[in-house]
Amino acid sequence: MGFTKDTKFITGSGTVVTMSEAVKRIAVFVEDSDNFTIDVGTDSQTTDKTKIVTAIVCCKERKGGIFFYHSSTIDKVALLRNRIYLETGMSVECANQLIDLFLDNEMFYTISIHSDVGQNGKTRELIKEITGFVSAYGFECKIKPDSIAASAVADKMSK
């Protein structure tokens, strides 16, 4: 896919912004806050095509949050294992681009990757593989039920 500073994201309120603009909005949102998280997650829905949504979610403890999402449609990816790897790879790619943009702006934030795998259901056999894959890129990986960027935000926007 290829995330760049110019990749278009949609805010929670429906405004279209570039990834660079999303970074600036995150900076303003977390200003003067020590207790916040920045998470990236991707989910997909497959019919005759596969719709993929990557979400960037920034939350302050007990003070709300903001999110941005990018949506794309590709040829059908039928196998669940392939979709999970595609989703996770897109999340890692997005997070790496975010880190580059943060560093360009002298912002030093930690990002975690949220994966749409969990102990219940067909994806449980992929947990070790996916968490290892994400860890190899230096990110913490959260899975269901703690993966709200993927299993709540991206999931909702992909339907």
C-alpha positions in Angstrom: 0.0 0.0 0.0 2.6 2.5 1.0 1.8 5.1 3.7 3.3 8.5 3.1 3.0 12.0 4.7 0.4 12.7 2.1 -1.8 9.6 2.6 -5.3 10.7 3.2 -7.0 9.9 6.5 -10.5 10.7 7.7 -11.0 12.1 11.2 -13.6 10.8 13.6 -15.7 13.8 12.6 -15.4 13.1 8.9 -12.7 15.7 7.8 -10.1 14.5 5.3 -6.5 15.2 6.4 -3.1 14.1 5.3 -1.0 11.9 7.6 1.2 14.9 8.3 -1.9 16.9 9.4 -3.0 13.9 11.6 0.5 14.1 13.3 0.0 17.8 14.0 -3.5 17.1 15.4 -2.1 14.4 17.7 0.6 16.8 18.9 -2.0 19.3 19.9 -4.3 16.7 21.4 -1.5 15.3 23.7 0.0 18.6 24.5 0.5 19.0 28.3 -0.4 15.3 28.9 1.8 12.6 30.2 -0.7 9.8 30.1 -1.8 9.0 26.6 -1.5 6.1 24.1 -1.1 6.1 20.3 -2.2 2.9 18.7 -2.5 1.6 15.1 -4.7 -1.2 14.0 -6.1 -2.6 10.8 -9.2 -4.6 10.0 -10.7 -5.9 6.8 -14.0 -7.1 5.4 -14.2 -9.5 2.5 -17.0 -9.9 0.0 -16.2 -9.9 -3.7 -13.4 -7.5 -2.8 -11.5 -6.9 0.4 -11.9 -3.5 2.1 -9.0 -2.7 4.4 -9.2 0.1 7.1 -6.2 1.2 9.1 -6.9 3.3 12.2 -4.7 5.6 14.2 -6.2 6.0 17.7 -4.9 8.5 20.3 -6.4 8.3 23.8 -5.8 10.3 27.0 -6.6 8.5 30.2 -10.2 9.5 31.3 -10.1 12.5 28.9 -11.3 11.0 25.6 -9.6 10.3 22.3 -9.3 11.1 18.7 -8.9 8.8 15.7 -8.0 8.8 12.0 -8.6 6.1 9.5 -7.6 5.2 6.0 -9.7 3.0 3.8 -8.7 1.1 0.6 -10.2 -1.8 -1.4 -8.2 -4.5 -3.1 -8.9 -7.8 -4.9 -10.4 -10.4 -2.6 -8.1 -11.9 0.0 -10.0 -15.1 0.8 -7.7 -16.8 3.3 -8.0 -15.6 6.9 -4.3 -16.1 7.6 -3.3 -14.0 4.6 -5.8 -11.2 5.6 -4.4 -11.2 9.2 -0.8 -10.9 7.9 -1.9 -8.2 5.4 -3.7 -6.2 8.2 -0.7 -6.5 10.6 1.8 -5.5 7.9 -0.3 -2.4 7.0 -0.4 -1.5 10.7 3.4 -1.8 11.1 3.9 0.2 7.9 1.6 2.9 9.1 3.3 3.0 12.5 6.7 3.3 10.9 5.6 6.2 8.8 4.1 7.8 11.9 7.4 7.5 13.8 9.3 9.1 10.9 6.8 12.0 10.9 7.0 12.3 14.7 10.8 12.4 14.6 10.8 15.0 11.8 8.7 17.1 14.2 10.9 16.3 17.2 8.1 14.3 18.8 9.1 11.2 20.7 6.0 9.0 21.1 5.6 5.3 21.6 3.1 3.5 19.3 1.6 0.1 19.9 0.1 -2.2 17.2 -3.4 -3.6 17.7 -4.1 -6.8 16.0 -7.5 -8.3 15.3 -6.5 -11.8 16.7 -7.7 -13.2 20.0 -8.1 -16.3 22.2 -11.6 -16.9 20.9 -12.3 -17.8 17.3 -10.3 -18.8 14.3 -7.4 -16.4 14.8 -6.2 -17.9 18.1 -3.7 -20.2 16.3 -2.1 -17.0 14.8 -1.5 -15.2 18.1 2.2 -16.2 18.6 3.1 -15.6 15.0 1.5 -12.2 14.8 2.8 -11.0 18.2 6.3 -12.2 17.2 6.0 -10.5 13.8 5.0 -7.2 15.4 7.7 -7.5 18.1 10.4 -8.1 15.4 9.6 -4.5 14.2 10.1 -3.2 17.8 6.4 -2.6 18.6 4.3 -3.8 21.4 1.4 -5.9 20.1 -2.0 -5.9 21.7 -4.7 -8.5 20.9 -8.4 -8.8 21.6 -9.9 -7.7 23.9 -7.3 -5.0 24.3 -6.9 -4.1 20.6 -9.5 -1.4 20.2 -7.7 0.3 17.2 -8.2 -2.8 15.2 -11.2 -4.7 16.7 -13.3 -1.6 17.4 -12.4 1.5 15.4 -11.0 -0.1 12.2 -13.7 -2.8 12.4 -16.5 -0.3 12.6 -15.1 1.8 9.7 -14.6 -1.3 7.5 -18.3 -2.2 7.5 
